[in-house]
Every structure is written in structure tokens, then in C-alpha cells.
Amino acid sequence: MDAVSISAKDLGVRFLFDRYQRAVTPALAHLRRGGTQTWGVHEMAFEIGPGEGVALIGPSGSGKTTVLRLIAGVLSPDAGRLDVNGRVGSLLSTEAGLLGLLTGRENAALLGVLAGMSRTQSEAALDQINHATHLEDAFDRPVLSYSEGMKARLGFAVADHTEPDILVLDEVHEALDHEFRQIVAERAHEALSGGGIVIAAGHDHPLLATFCSRALWLTDGKIAADGPFEEVRRAYLGDTA
């Protein structure tokens, strides 16, 4: 297989709203008058290669989550091109894909199948996933009884068990306790040392610095700076001071 990589050129994603500022699909936008559109990501270009840990930093609404959703395949570009070469494992929200009435075990089995595993493979992995989550008996309780941190543990363990080449994390790792943050950081380092890619967004810069050596500072859906993590972080904090 070719080397793991992410490449974006003139990348753009457009969000459409009706006159009441409710998000709508393109089809409905044509039927409703008085709507508006906003570019969540516009004319963005970057390349990420094997072994790179990249942090997306910037204020809320700057486009960080949109970029991660594009890489994870949740969104499709409205402009430009995005090439993602490698298996993606993503944790975009503590609620992502979790069904509250199902147990942690049942959710893990379902998410495994949705990630491309066979039903047999998914079920065979459940004990390992439970061990990785440290949920113990809670693994067999409904997810609606979980804290945000417990949901994040479950989601990360399932995403990681698919052995992704590209690990995508969107702030949810910040909901984790100190012990599990260390586990996430260690797994990120393992992925990077094996030639994988880790791309993460968040506001906890010290945490991101533990596994990201490069940062993209986003503002208004565009890249304001791209370079060594600490250099870009200082520029961003200086701009917001």
C-alpha cells in the first residue's frame, strides 16, 4: 500500500441556512427564499505525511471540527479536493455513534461492524475492548448511564481497535481523566512511530503538545499559520492576547 497521507487542495465546505438560520440541505435551500450560506472551510491547502502528529488550534468556529469531519469522511467537500490514503479511526464526539439504550458491549459490537469488521471479528474483540476501556462491570450497563469520560473511553477503544493508519481526535480526549489521557497519548506515539498519522483538535495545548509536533492555526475557515507546534501556538496566543 502507498504511504499513509492526507492532502488537501483548495478545500472548501459550505453550510446553508434558511431565513430562520436553521441548517438546510442544498435541495431545500433552493426551495426556501431568504437563506444564507457560510463557508466553514474555504480555499484550504495542506499535506500531512507518515509519522506526523498535527494539532488543529484556533477559536471555536474556526473550522477545526469541519476539517476533521472531512478527513473522517463524515462530510464531503463542496470545493477543491481532499485525498486521504489510509484507514481512518475517528473520535469526533463523546456521543458519536453511541445508542444510549444499548450497553457498552452492544455499542462496541455495533461500532466495530460499522467500522468494517465482520460480526464475528467485532464480537471476538469485545473482551479486549472492555479491558482497554477500564469500564469493567459498566461495560454491560446502558450507555445512557455513562459519564462523558466513560463514553469517550468507549469510543476511543473501539476506534483504536480497528488499528487505524490515521487517528482523528476532536476535543473529546479532553473529557478523559488523567490516566486515560496518558493512554491516548501513548497510543498516539505508537501510531506515529509506526508511520501513521495523528490529527487532533482542541484547546488543551499542553495535552496536544504531548503527541503533536506540528500545528495548523485556523481562523474563519482558513489556515493562518502552519509550522512547529510551539511556534504556531505562540503566534496564536499572541494574536488573542
N, C-alpha and C positions, 0 to 999 in steps of 0.2 A: 504494500500500500504506500502511496505517496506520503511525504511528511505531513504531520498534523499542522494545520494552518488556518488562519482566518484573514480574509482580505475584503475590504470594503472600498468602493469607489463611487463617489458622488451619491452616496446613500441617502435616501430620504423616505420618511414615513409621514403621511398626512392624516390628521384627525379631523373628522367632520362633526359639526354640531348644528342642531336645529335652532330656531329663533328663541327657544327656551333654554338654550345651552345644554341640551341633552345630546349625548353622543349618538350618532346615527351611522348606518351603513351607507356606502355610496349610492345604492339603489334608492334608499329613502330620501337621501339628500336632494335627488333630482325631483322628488315629488313634493318636497316641503320648501316653501319660499322663506326668504329671510334668514337663511342659515349662514354659518361662517365656517372657515377652515383654518387649521393651525398646523404648521409643520413641527411635529415632535422631534424629528431629526431631519437635518437639511444639509445637503452638499458635504457629507462627512466622508472622509477617506482615512484609512489606517490599515496596517498589516501587522499581524501577530504570528510569530513563528514558534517552532518547537522549543519547549523549555522556558517559555516566558510567562511570568506572573504579572498580570496587568490590573491595576485598580482604576475604576472609574470614579472620579471625585467631582464635586460641584454641588451647587444648591439644589434643593428639591425642585422638581420640574425642569431640570436642565437637560433631560434626555437619557439619563443613566439606565433606568429600567427599560426604556424603549429599546436601547441598543442590546441589552441582554436578552430581551424577548425576541428580537430579530435573530440573534445568534442561536437561541434555543429553538427557533422555528415556530414560535407562538404567533409571531407577526410576519407579514410578507412586505417587502419594500414596495413603495409607490414610485420610487425613482432610484436610478443607479443600480448597482449590483453588489451582492454580498455572497462570497464563496466561503463555505465552512467545510473543511476537509477533516473528518474525524468524527467519532461517536461522541455525542454531547450528553452530559449528565447535568441537569439543572435543578436548582432550588431557588425558585423565584418568589415564593411566598410561603409562610407557615401553613396556609390553608390550601395551597395549590394541589389539586387532585385528591384531597382527603375528604372522605364522606363521614360526617360526624356520627351517624348511627352505626357504622361498622367499627369493629375493633381495630386496634393497631395491626394485628396479624392479618385480618381480612383486607385492610387497606394496603398493606405491604405486598400481599399476593396480587391484588388488582393492579397496583402501580408497576409491579415487575412485568406483568403481561403487557401493559400499555407501553412499557419501555422497550418491548421487543423480545422478551424472554418467553419461552413456551410455558404453559401452565405447570408442567412437571418441573421445569427448571425453577420457576418462581416459588413453588411450594417447597422445593428442596432447599431453597435459600433462606427460609423463614427463621430457622433457629440461629443462623449466622447473623441475620439482620437484627434479631432480638438482642443478641449478645452485643452487637455494635451500638445499639441504641441505649443500652443500660436501662431500659424501661422495665425489665423483669416482669413481674406479675401484671403491670399496667399494659403490657403488650396485648393482653386478652380482654382489655376493657374498651368500651366505646371511645372513639377519639374525641367526641364532644366533651368528655371529662378531662381532657388533656390541657395543660398549660401551653402557652405559646412556645416555650422552650422545648417541651416534650414533642410537640408537633414538628418543630424544626429538627430535632434529633431523628425522628422517624423519617422525615423527608430526605434528610441528608444521607442516612444509612441506606435507603433504597436507591437513591441516585448514585451513590458511590459503589454499591454492589454491582451495578451494571458495567463497572470498570470503564468509565468514560475516558476518552482521549482529551476531551475538553470539559473542564469543570466550571460551571457558571453559578455564581452565588450573588443574590441580590438582597443585601442588608439583613436577611433572615438569620445569618450566622451571629448577628449582634444580639439576637434574642437568647442565645445559648449561654449557659453558665460557664465559668472559667475552665472547668475540667473539659467540657466538650469543645470549647473553643480551641483548646490545645490539640484535641483530636483532629479537628478540622484543619488546623494549621499543619499538623504532621502529615495528614493525608495529602494536603496541597503540595507540600515539599516532595512527597513520594511521586506524585504525578509529574511534577516539574523535572525531577531527576531522571524520570523515565522518558522524557521528551514530550510530555503532554503540555497542555495549556491550562492555566487558571485565570479566569477573568471575573473580578468581583467588584461590586459597587457598595458604597456605604459611607457613613460619616465618622466611623471609628477609625481614624487614620493609624493610630498605633497598632491596631489589630491587622489592618490591611498591610502594613509595612512588614509584618512577620512573614508574609509569603509573596508579596508583590514588589518587584524591583523597578517597575515602570508604572507611570500613571498617565491617564488621559484626563485633563480638566475640561469638563463640558459646561457650556453655558448657552442657553437659548437654542439647544439642539445642535450646536456646533462645537468643534474642538478648539478651545482657547490655547491649550498647550499640551505637548506630548513629549515626555522625556523621563529621566530618572525620577523615581518616586519622590524623594525628599526635595529635589529641586522644584518639581511641579507643585508639590504640597505647599512649599513656602510661598510660591508665587500666588497660589490660590488664596491662602490665608492672608497674605499681604493685601490682596485686592479687596477682601471682605472686611478688613480691619477698619 
